[in-house]
Amino acid sequence: MKYRSLGKSGLQVSEVGFGCMSLSPHQPDGIRLIREAMAAGINYFDTADLYDIGENEKLLGKAIKEHRDSVIVATKGGNQWNTQGTAWTWNASPDYLRQAAEDSLRRLGTSYIDLYQLHGGTIEDPIDDIIAVFERLKEQGKIRHYGISSIRPNVISTWLQRGGLTSVMMQYSLLDRRPEETCLELLQTTTTGMLARGVLAKGLLAGKPATAFLDYSAEQVAEAAAVVKAVSNPQRQSAATAVQYVLHQPVVTCAVIGIRNQEQLDQAIAAGRSAPLSEKEWEILADALPANQYDVHR
């Protein structure tokens, strides 16, 4: 497994991370999968208080309890469940985020969170007040770094202007190249790490039957998947090629892959150990379809 620095944080993050969202809190092999990933060199584990109403954080906490200092734990807050646990609403108020971080610490069973992320965000949020909360949590040693998870260019650029961000998580793949328009350059110039999610485009780049995705038709998706397969080989299969497309960007620190079973874990490990793309291979993939762009929140 290879590692990259996350922005200016000094954290060395595995190029492939474990997205815990898909794990069920009642899944009997969930803890084993997390520990097997650790043994394979994956050190970045991503969860959120939203997932299974906090039960996902508890599962991760149990899995890493004896290995806490050797892993990077990332969680998120900002989505508040109602008292019935049937729906959530956006709540970026400083008081709520302060309490949400405390609750995440308790569920994870840890005294500190390596990366605490705002789980979404709008341009109307009280950004300066949120930053003040995050900075206070850093001073208290409860979080080491903070970031945002957002696909909104106007939100991302506004946060980057304030400074202090370690990372931005956003969706990025061969079938979602919207970050290439402006966001990648913004992150590069501010030395902010990027955590890429959705890199396999719901498995459409790794063998699942083609369906429409974003503004691409099923036919276009099939065409892109065929190009991925053509660029692949026995040592770097389609899933790994799709991951390496994203990792070809120097600003991308980690491709966070959702994992819920052994097959997906094996794919993730293989992707992290696979050879990077040559410039020519990347160009072939990039030419497979016209790049899409954001049409809102610009």
SEVEX-697178 format. One record per residue (C-alpha): chain; residue in three letters; x, y, z; residue number from 0. Coordinates in nm, 4 decimals. Layout:
BEGIN
+--------+---------+----------+----------+----------+-----+
: cadena : residuo :        X :        Y :        Z : num :
+--------+---------+----------+----------+----------+-----+
:      A :     ALA :        X :        Y :        Z : NUM :
...
+--------+---------+----------+----------+----------+-----+
END
This chain:
BEGIN
+--------+---------+----------+----------+----------+-----+
: cadena : residuo :        X :        Y :        Z : num :
+--------+---------+----------+----------+----------+-----+
:      A :     MET :   0.0000 :   0.0000 :   0.0000 :   0 :
:      A :     LYS :   0.1219 :   0.3478 :  -0.0863 :   1 :
:      A :     TYR :   0.0666 :   0.6628 :   0.1197 :   2 :
:      A :     ARG :   0.0259 :   1.0346 :   0.0538 :   3 :
:      A :     SER :   0.0305 :   1.3459 :   0.2713 :   4 :
:      A :     LEU :  -0.3133 :   1.4899 :   0.3446 :   5 :
:      A :     GLY :  -0.2785 :   1.8577 :   0.2637 :   6 :
:      A :     LYS :  -0.0600 :   2.0407 :   0.5139 :   7 :
:      A :     SER :  -0.1635 :   1.8132 :   0.8018 :   8 :
:      A :     GLY :   0.1365 :   1.5817 :   0.8049 :   9 :
:      A :     LEU :  -0.0983 :   1.2835 :   0.8134 :  10 :
:      A :     GLN :   0.0214 :   0.9996 :   0.5918 :  11 :
:      A :     VAL :  -0.2899 :   0.8464 :   0.4410 :  12 :
:      A :     SER :  -0.3178 :   0.5238 :   0.2427 :  13 :
:      A :     GLU :  -0.4020 :   0.5915 :  -0.1214 :  14 :
:      A :     VAL :  -0.7090 :   0.3718 :  -0.0789 :  15 :
:      A :     GLY :  -0.9378 :   0.4306 :   0.2176 :  16 :
:      A :     PHE :  -1.2183 :   0.2276 :   0.3742 :  17 :
:      A :     GLY :  -1.5627 :   0.3863 :   0.3425 :  18 :
:      A :     CYS :  -1.7594 :   0.2367 :   0.6310 :  19 :
:      A :     MET :  -2.1058 :   0.3615 :   0.5323 :  20 :
:      A :     SER :  -2.2095 :   0.0339 :   0.3679 :  21 :
:      A :     LEU :  -2.1285 :  -0.1787 :   0.6723 :  22 :
:      A :     SER :  -2.4321 :  -0.2824 :   0.8723 :  23 :
:      A :     PRO :  -2.4065 :  -0.2530 :   1.2502 :  24 :
:      A :     HIS :  -2.5415 :  -0.6085 :   1.2679 :  25 :
:      A :     GLN :  -2.3014 :  -0.7452 :   1.0083 :  26 :
:      A :     PRO :  -2.1126 :  -1.0345 :   1.1708 :  27 :
:      A :     ASP :  -1.7948 :  -0.9863 :   0.9669 :  28 :
:      A :     GLY :  -1.7812 :  -0.6048 :   0.9813 :  29 :
:      A :     ILE :  -1.5090 :  -0.5870 :   1.2450 :  30 :
:      A :     ARG :  -1.3092 :  -0.8577 :   1.0689 :  31 :
:      A :     LEU :  -1.3220 :  -0.6666 :   0.7381 :  32 :
:      A :     ILE :  -1.1954 :  -0.3490 :   0.9034 :  33 :
:      A :     ARG :  -0.9121 :  -0.5329 :   1.0764 :  34 :
:      A :     GLU :  -0.8181 :  -0.7193 :   0.7599 :  35 :
:      A :     ALA :  -0.8007 :  -0.3860 :   0.5788 :  36 :
:      A :     MET :  -0.5690 :  -0.2546 :   0.8504 :  37 :
:      A :     ALA :  -0.3452 :  -0.5586 :   0.8143 :  38 :
:      A :     ALA :  -0.3255 :  -0.4904 :   0.4393 :  39 :
:      A :     GLY :  -0.2042 :  -0.1341 :   0.4989 :  40 :
:      A :     ILE :  -0.5269 :   0.0651 :   0.4712 :  41 :
:      A :     ASN :  -0.5135 :   0.3237 :   0.7483 :  42 :
:      A :     TYR :  -0.7921 :   0.5682 :   0.6571 :  43 :
:      A :     PHE :  -1.1423 :   0.4825 :   0.7803 :  44 :
:      A :     ASP :  -1.4331 :   0.7120 :   0.7009 :  45 :
:      A :     THR :  -1.7679 :   0.7184 :   0.8815 :  46 :
:      A :     ALA :  -2.0311 :   0.9723 :   0.9930 :  47 :
:      A :     ASP :  -2.2833 :   1.0188 :   1.2700 :  48 :
:      A :     LEU :  -2.5528 :   0.9987 :   1.0010 :  49 :
:      A :     TYR :  -2.4824 :   0.6368 :   0.9132 :  50 :
:      A :     ASP :  -2.7205 :   0.4036 :   1.0966 :  51 :
:      A :     ILE :  -2.7885 :   0.6809 :   1.3484 :  52 :
:      A :     GLY :  -2.4384 :   0.6576 :   1.4918 :  53 :
:      A :     GLU :  -2.4176 :   0.2779 :   1.5015 :  54 :
:      A :     ASN :  -2.1611 :   0.2831 :   1.2196 :  55 :
:      A :     GLU :  -1.9285 :   0.4895 :   1.4388 :  56 :
:      A :     LYS :  -1.9708 :   0.2379 :   1.7216 :  57 :
:      A :     LEU :  -1.8779 :  -0.0490 :   1.4898 :  58 :
:      A :     LEU :  -1.5648 :   0.1289 :   1.3717 :  59 :
:      A :     GLY :  -1.4720 :   0.2176 :   1.7281 :  60 :
:      A :     LYS :  -1.4901 :  -0.1460 :   1.8362 :  61 :
:      A :     ALA :  -1.2813 :  -0.2594 :   1.5393 :  62 :
:      A :     ILE :  -0.9953 :  -0.0157 :   1.5982 :  63 :
:      A :     LYS :  -0.9981 :  -0.0080 :   1.9773 :  64 :
:      A :     GLU :  -0.6697 :  -0.1928 :   2.0165 :  65 :
:      A :     HIS :  -0.5055 :  -0.0198 :   1.7210 :  66 :
:      A :     ARG :  -0.6220 :   0.3399 :   1.7683 :  67 :
:      A :     ASP :  -0.2912 :   0.5183 :   1.7172 :  68 :
:      A :     SER :  -0.2106 :   0.3326 :   1.3953 :  69 :
:      A :     VAL :  -0.5216 :   0.4418 :   1.2038 :  70 :
:      A :     ILE :  -0.6737 :   0.7661 :   1.0823 :  71 :
:      A :     VAL :  -1.0354 :   0.8034 :   1.1872 :  72 :
:      A :     ALA :  -1.2518 :   1.0453 :   0.9914 :  73 :
:      A :     THR :  -1.6114 :   1.1197 :   1.0783 :  74 :
:      A :     LYS :  -1.8644 :   1.3877 :   0.9923 :  75 :
:      A :     GLY :  -2.1403 :   1.5963 :   1.1478 :  76 :
:      A :     GLY :  -2.4117 :   1.8388 :   1.0445 :  77 :
:      A :     ASN :  -2.7078 :   1.6130 :   0.9711 :  78 :
:      A :     GLN :  -2.9396 :   1.5877 :   1.2707 :  79 :
:      A :     TRP :  -3.1749 :   1.2931 :   1.3141 :  80 :
:      A :     ASN :  -3.5226 :   1.3554 :   1.4523 :  81 :
:      A :     THR :  -3.6167 :   1.1959 :   1.7844 :  82 :
:      A :     GLN :  -3.7914 :   0.9080 :   1.6065 :  83 :
:      A :     GLY :  -3.4828 :   0.8275 :   1.3996 :  84 :
:      A :     THR :  -3.6859 :   0.8365 :   1.0786 :  85 :
:      A :     ALA :  -3.5469 :   1.1472 :   0.9041 :  86 :
:      A :     TRP :  -3.2729 :   1.4052 :   0.9343 :  87 :
:      A :     THR :  -3.2345 :   1.7756 :   0.8676 :  88 :
:      A :     TRP :  -2.9335 :   1.9956 :   0.8023 :  89 :
:      A :     ASN :  -2.8065 :   2.1674 :   1.1167 :  90 :
:      A :     ALA :  -2.4808 :   2.3597 :   1.0889 :  91 :
:      A :     SER :  -2.5322 :   2.5658 :   1.4018 :  92 :
:      A :     PRO :  -2.2163 :   2.5945 :   1.6154 :  93 :
:      A :     ASP :  -2.3891 :   2.4554 :   1.9251 :  94 :
:      A :     TYR :  -2.5136 :   2.1502 :   1.7423 :  95 :
:      A :     LEU :  -2.1779 :   2.0773 :   1.5765 :  96 :
:      A :     ARG :  -1.9994 :   2.1101 :   1.9096 :  97 :
:      A :     GLN :  -2.2313 :   1.8540 :   2.0650 :  98 :
:      A :     ALA :  -2.2210 :   1.6317 :   1.7542 :  99 :
:      A :     ALA :  -1.8427 :   1.6079 :   1.7800 : 100 :
:      A :     GLU :  -1.8668 :   1.5134 :   2.1477 : 101 :
:      A :     ASP :  -2.1249 :   1.2464 :   2.0664 : 102 :
:      A :     SER :  -1.9035 :   1.1053 :   1.7887 : 103 :
:      A :     LEU :  -1.6095 :   1.0826 :   2.0268 : 104 :
:      A :     ARG :  -1.8235 :   0.8861 :   2.2709 : 105 :
:      A :     ARG :  -1.9573 :   0.6454 :   2.0079 : 106 :
:      A :     LEU :  -1.6124 :   0.5888 :   1.8576 : 107 :
:      A :     GLY :  -1.4708 :   0.5230 :   2.2038 : 108 :
:      A :     THR :  -1.1753 :   0.7533 :   2.1432 : 109 :
:      A :     SER :  -1.0350 :   1.0702 :   2.2955 : 110 :
:      A :     TYR :  -0.9622 :   1.2306 :   1.9596 : 111 :
:      A :     ILE :  -1.0817 :   1.2319 :   1.5980 : 112 :
:      A :     ASP :  -0.8106 :   1.2639 :   1.3344 : 113 :
:      A :     LEU :  -1.0324 :   1.4387 :   1.0782 : 114 :
:      A :     TYR :  -1.3698 :   1.5933 :   1.1618 : 115 :
:      A :     GLN :  -1.5688 :   1.6980 :   0.8565 : 116 :
:      A :     LEU :  -1.8743 :   1.9120 :   0.7968 : 117 :
:      A :     HIS :  -2.1070 :   1.6644 :   0.6270 : 118 :
:      A :     GLY :  -2.2373 :   1.8821 :   0.3451 : 119 :
:      A :     GLY :  -2.2711 :   2.2554 :   0.3703 : 120 :
:      A :     THR :  -2.4485 :   2.5482 :   0.2088 : 121 :
:      A :     ILE :  -2.3372 :   2.8967 :   0.1193 : 122 :
:      A :     GLU :  -2.5773 :   3.0268 :   0.3872 : 123 :
:      A :     ASP :  -2.4040 :   2.8427 :   0.6724 : 124 :
:      A :     PRO :  -2.2355 :   3.0522 :   0.9469 : 125 :
:      A :     ILE :  -1.8935 :   2.9479 :   0.8191 : 126 :
:      A :     ASP :  -1.6830 :   3.1699 :   1.0456 : 127 :
:      A :     ASP :  -1.8703 :   3.0462 :   1.3523 : 128 :
:      A :     ILE :  -1.8297 :   2.6848 :   1.2426 : 129 :
:      A :     ILE :  -1.4566 :   2.7380 :   1.1960 : 130 :
:      A :     ALA :  -1.4396 :   2.8852 :   1.5460 : 131 :
:      A :     VAL :  -1.5987 :   2.5676 :   1.6840 : 132 :
:      A :     PHE :  -1.3587 :   2.3454 :   1.4909 : 133 :
:      A :     GLU :  -1.0583 :   2.5495 :   1.6018 : 134 :
:      A :     ARG :  -1.1719 :   2.5268 :   1.9633 : 135 :
:      A :     LEU :  -1.2090 :   2.1487 :   1.9327 : 136 :
:      A :     LYS :  -0.8530 :   2.1387 :   1.7965 : 137 :
:      A :     GLU :  -0.7243 :   2.3426 :   2.0892 : 138 :
:      A :     GLN :  -0.8930 :   2.0984 :   2.3267 : 139 :
:      A :     GLY :  -0.7268 :   1.8038 :   2.1501 : 140 :
:      A :     LYS :  -1.0628 :   1.6507 :   2.0582 : 141 :
:      A :     ILE :  -0.9987 :   1.6745 :   1.6848 : 142 :
:      A :     ARG :  -0.6637 :   1.6922 :   1.5086 : 143 :
:      A :     HIS :  -0.7806 :   1.8414 :   1.1786 : 144 :
:      A :     TYR :  -1.1022 :   1.9458 :   1.0090 : 145 :
:      A :     GLY :  -1.2438 :   1.9444 :   0.6583 : 146 :
:      A :     ILE :  -1.5677 :   1.9501 :   0.4638 : 147 :
:      A :     SER :  -1.7507 :   1.6966 :   0.2514 : 148 :
:      A :     SER :  -1.9115 :   1.8881 :  -0.0336 : 149 :
:      A :     ILE :  -1.9680 :   1.8847 :  -0.4079 : 150 :
:      A :     ARG :  -2.0687 :   2.2528 :  -0.4248 : 151 :
:      A :     PRO :  -1.7979 :   2.4670 :  -0.5892 : 152 :
:      A :     ASN :  -1.9208 :   2.7897 :  -0.4289 : 153 :
:      A :     VAL :  -1.9132 :   2.6317 :  -0.0814 : 154 :
:      A :     ILE :  -1.5698 :   2.4798 :  -0.1397 : 155 :
:      A :     SER :  -1.4168 :   2.8047 :  -0.2697 : 156 :
:      A :     THR :  -1.5663 :   3.0055 :   0.0181 : 157 :
:      A :     TRP :  -1.4230 :   2.7685 :   0.2783 : 158 :
:      A :     LEU :  -1.0838 :   2.7675 :   0.1076 : 159 :
:      A :     GLN :  -1.0750 :   3.1468 :   0.1239 : 160 :
:      A :     ARG :  -1.1071 :   3.1277 :   0.5028 : 161 :
:      A :     GLY :  -0.8112 :   2.8939 :   0.5432 : 162 :
:      A :     GLY :  -0.7766 :   2.6228 :   0.8046 : 163 :
:      A :     LEU :  -0.9165 :   2.3354 :   0.6014 : 164 :
:      A :     THR :  -0.7078 :   2.0209 :   0.5850 : 165 :
:      A :     SER :  -0.9208 :   1.8457 :   0.3242 : 166 :
:      A :     VAL :  -1.2270 :   1.8411 :   0.1049 : 167 :
:      A :     MET :  -1.4142 :   1.5208 :   0.0280 : 168 :
:      A :     MET :  -1.6015 :   1.5162 :  -0.3017 : 169 :
:      A :     GLN :  -1.7358 :   1.2767 :  -0.5574 : 170 :
:      A :     TYR :  -1.4887 :   1.2138 :  -0.8394 : 171 :
:      A :     SER :  -1.4558 :   0.9431 :  -1.1033 : 172 :
:      A :     LEU :  -1.4272 :   0.8923 :  -1.4758 : 173 :
:      A :     LEU :  -1.8070 :   0.9326 :  -1.4820 : 174 :
:      A :     ASP :  -1.8035 :   1.2404 :  -1.2593 : 175 :
:      A :     ARG :  -1.5269 :   1.4720 :  -1.3694 : 176 :
:      A :     ARG :  -1.6904 :   1.7888 :  -1.2396 : 177 :
:      A :     PRO :  -1.4067 :   1.8564 :  -0.9900 : 178 :
:      A :     GLU :  -1.1645 :   1.8873 :  -1.2825 : 179 :
:      A :     GLU :  -1.3215 :   2.2157 :  -1.3948 : 180 :
:      A :     THR :  -1.2111 :   2.4352 :  -1.1028 : 181 :
:      A :     CYS :  -1.1994 :   2.2486 :  -0.7712 : 182 :
:      A :     LEU :  -0.8852 :   2.0441 :  -0.8278 : 183 :
:      A :     GLU :  -0.6838 :   2.3549 :  -0.9092 : 184 :
:      A :     LEU :  -0.8239 :   2.5398 :  -0.6068 : 185 :
:      A :     LEU :  -0.7235 :   2.2547 :  -0.3800 : 186 :
:      A :     GLN :  -0.3795 :   2.2313 :  -0.5379 : 187 :
:      A :     THR :  -0.3043 :   2.6018 :  -0.5002 : 188 :
:      A :     THR :  -0.4120 :   2.6034 :  -0.1344 : 189 :
:      A :     THR :  -0.2324 :   2.2749 :  -0.0490 : 190 :
:      A :     THR :  -0.5603 :   2.1212 :   0.0615 : 191 :
:      A :     GLY :  -0.5948 :   1.7451 :   0.0416 : 192 :
:      A :     MET :  -0.8743 :   1.5845 :  -0.1584 : 193 :
:      A :     LEU :  -1.0570 :   1.2717 :  -0.0479 : 194 :
:      A :     ALA :  -1.2332 :   1.1223 :  -0.3488 : 195 :
:      A :     ARG :  -1.5512 :   0.9218 :  -0.3007 : 196 :
:      A :     GLY :  -1.7648 :   0.7445 :  -0.5580 : 197 :
:      A :     VAL :  -1.4556 :   0.6526 :  -0.7586 : 198 :
:      A :     LEU :  -1.6163 :   0.3377 :  -0.9007 : 199 :
:      A :     ALA :  -1.9398 :   0.5237 :  -0.9871 : 200 :
:      A :     LYS :  -2.1618 :   0.2760 :  -0.8014 : 201 :
:      A :     GLY :  -1.9670 :  -0.0120 :  -0.9539 : 202 :
:      A :     LEU :  -2.0422 :   0.0943 :  -1.3126 : 203 :
:      A :     LEU :  -1.6680 :   0.1186 :  -1.3807 : 204 :
:      A :     ALA :  -1.6009 :  -0.2186 :  -1.2208 : 205 :
:      A :     GLY :  -1.8267 :  -0.4587 :  -1.4036 : 206 :
:      A :     LYS :  -2.1847 :  -0.3699 :  -1.3070 : 207 :
:      A :     PRO :  -2.4370 :  -0.3511 :  -1.5965 : 208 :
:      A :     ALA :  -2.4481 :  -0.0053 :  -1.7527 : 209 :
:      A :     THR :  -2.7231 :   0.2352 :  -1.6507 : 210 :
:      A :     ALA :  -2.7584 :   0.6096 :  -1.6892 : 211 :
:      A :     PHE :  -2.5371 :   0.8052 :  -1.4473 : 212 :
:      A :     LEU :  -2.5575 :   1.1800 :  -1.3879 : 213 :
:      A :     ASP :  -2.5923 :   1.3312 :  -1.7354 : 214 :
:      A :     TYR :  -2.4475 :   1.0295 :  -1.9165 : 215 :
:      A :     SER :  -2.6738 :   0.7789 :  -2.0914 : 216 :
:      A :     ALA :  -2.6471 :   0.4051 :  -2.0341 : 217 :
:      A :     GLU :  -2.4775 :   0.3783 :  -2.3730 : 218 :
:      A :     GLN :  -2.2140 :   0.6352 :  -2.2750 : 219 :
:      A :     VAL :  -2.1563 :   0.4607 :  -1.9423 : 220 :
:      A :     ALA :  -2.1042 :   0.1313 :  -2.1249 : 221 :
:      A :     GLU :  -1.8593 :   0.3021 :  -2.3568 : 222 :
:      A :     ALA :  -1.6570 :   0.4420 :  -2.0664 : 223 :
:      A :     ALA :  -1.6558 :   0.1044 :  -1.8905 : 224 :
:      A :     ALA :  -1.5298 :  -0.0599 :  -2.2088 : 225 :
:      A :     VAL :  -1.2397 :   0.1849 :  -2.2289 : 226 :
:      A :     VAL :  -1.1549 :   0.1168 :  -1.8645 : 227 :
:      A :     LYS :  -1.1505 :  -0.2552 :  -1.9387 : 228 :
:      A :     ALA :  -0.9328 :  -0.2021 :  -2.2468 : 229 :
:      A :     VAL :  -0.6739 :  -0.0075 :  -2.0453 : 230 :
:      A :     SER :  -0.6735 :  -0.2751 :  -1.7730 : 231 :
:      A :     ASN :  -0.4747 :  -0.5987 :  -1.7559 : 232 :
:      A :     PRO :  -0.4492 :  -0.9061 :  -1.5316 : 233 :
:      A :     GLN :  -0.2290 :  -0.7165 :  -1.2851 : 234 :
:      A :     ARG :  -0.4548 :  -0.4067 :  -1.2792 : 235 :
:      A :     GLN :  -0.8167 :  -0.4959 :  -1.3356 : 236 :
:      A :     SER :  -1.1031 :  -0.2562 :  -1.4074 : 237 :
:      A :     ALA :  -1.1739 :  -0.1488 :  -1.0497 : 238 :
:      A :     ALA :  -0.8060 :  -0.0711 :  -0.9939 : 239 :
:      A :     THR :  -0.7836 :   0.1184 :  -1.3228 : 240 :
:      A :     ALA :  -1.0825 :   0.3321 :  -1.2227 : 241 :
:      A :     VAL :  -0.9182 :   0.4058 :  -0.8877 : 242 :
:      A :     GLN :  -0.5869 :   0.4912 :  -1.0516 : 243 :
:      A :     TYR :  -0.7649 :   0.7352 :  -1.2851 : 244 :
:      A :     VAL :  -0.8562 :   0.9380 :  -0.9770 : 245 :
:      A :     LEU :  -0.5194 :   0.8952 :  -0.8053 : 246 :
:      A :     HIS :  -0.3446 :   1.0256 :  -1.1158 : 247 :
:      A :     GLN :  -0.4297 :   1.3735 :  -0.9868 : 248 :
:      A :     PRO :  -0.1541 :   1.4755 :  -0.7399 : 249 :
:      A :     VAL :  -0.4020 :   1.6666 :  -0.5231 : 250 :
:      A :     VAL :  -0.6055 :   1.3497 :  -0.4582 : 251 :
:      A :     THR :  -0.4734 :   1.2022 :  -0.1361 : 252 :
:      A :     CYS :  -0.7049 :   0.9053 :  -0.1028 : 253 :
:      A :     ALA :  -0.9708 :   0.7181 :  -0.2986 : 254 :
:      A :     VAL :  -1.2307 :   0.6258 :  -0.0369 : 255 :
:      A :     ILE :  -1.4082 :   0.3082 :  -0.1439 : 256 :
:      A :     GLY :  -1.7286 :   0.1846 :   0.0130 : 257 :
:      A :     ILE :  -1.6707 :  -0.1681 :   0.1404 : 258 :
:      A :     ARG :  -1.9286 :  -0.4120 :   0.2754 : 259 :
:      A :     ASN :  -1.7995 :  -0.7570 :   0.1794 : 260 :
:      A :     GLN :  -1.4831 :  -0.9570 :   0.1156 : 261 :
:      A :     GLU :  -1.4925 :  -0.9133 :  -0.2604 : 262 :
:      A :     GLN :  -1.5030 :  -0.5355 :  -0.2306 : 263 :
:      A :     LEU :  -1.2240 :  -0.5376 :   0.0253 : 264 :
:      A :     ASP :  -1.0097 :  -0.7534 :  -0.2021 : 265 :
:      A :     GLN :  -1.0762 :  -0.5109 :  -0.4896 : 266 :
:      A :     ALA :  -0.9796 :  -0.2135 :  -0.2732 : 267 :
:      A :     ILE :  -0.6565 :  -0.3742 :  -0.1559 : 268 :
:      A :     ALA :  -0.5656 :  -0.4713 :  -0.5121 : 269 :
:      A :     ALA :  -0.6376 :  -0.1160 :  -0.6303 : 270 :
:      A :     GLY :  -0.4092 :   0.0279 :  -0.3648 : 271 :
:      A :     ARG :  -0.1285 :  -0.2048 :  -0.4663 : 272 :
:      A :     SER :  -0.1730 :  -0.1637 :  -0.8423 : 273 :
:      A :     ALA :   0.0564 :   0.0258 :  -1.0776 : 274 :
:      A :     PRO :  -0.0336 :   0.3863 :  -1.1529 : 275 :
:      A :     LEU :  -0.1530 :   0.4890 :  -1.4963 : 276 :
:      A :     SER :   0.0884 :   0.6175 :  -1.7523 : 277 :
:      A :     GLU :   0.0146 :   0.9605 :  -1.8936 : 278 :
:      A :     LYS :  -0.0991 :   0.7972 :  -2.2160 : 279 :
:      A :     GLU :  -0.3352 :   0.5609 :  -2.0335 : 280 :
:      A :     TRP :  -0.4872 :   0.8503 :  -1.8398 : 281 :
:      A :     GLU :  -0.5413 :   1.0426 :  -2.1634 : 282 :
:      A :     ILE :  -0.7136 :   0.7442 :  -2.3238 : 283 :
:      A :     LEU :  -0.9542 :   0.7271 :  -2.0300 : 284 :
:      A :     ALA :  -1.0107 :   1.1021 :  -2.0232 : 285 :
:      A :     ASP :  -1.0984 :   1.0965 :  -2.3926 : 286 :
:      A :     ALA :  -1.3604 :   0.8243 :  -2.3439 : 287 :
:      A :     LEU :  -1.6372 :   1.0792 :  -2.2786 : 288 :
:      A :     PRO :  -1.6681 :   1.4570 :  -2.2723 : 289 :
:      A :     ALA :  -1.6100 :   1.5839 :  -1.9196 : 290 :
:      A :     ASN :  -1.9226 :   1.6887 :  -1.7317 : 291 :
:      A :     GLN :  -1.9455 :   2.0105 :  -1.5278 : 292 :
:      A :     TYR :  -2.1413 :   2.1424 :  -1.2335 : 293 :
:      A :     ASP :  -2.4577 :   2.3251 :  -1.3368 : 294 :
:      A :     VAL :  -2.5606 :   2.4531 :  -0.9916 : 295 :
:      A :     HIS :  -2.3889 :   2.6057 :  -0.6863 : 296 :
:      A :     ARG :  -2.1232 :   2.7585 :  -0.9054 : 297 :
+--------+---------+----------+----------+----------+-----+
END
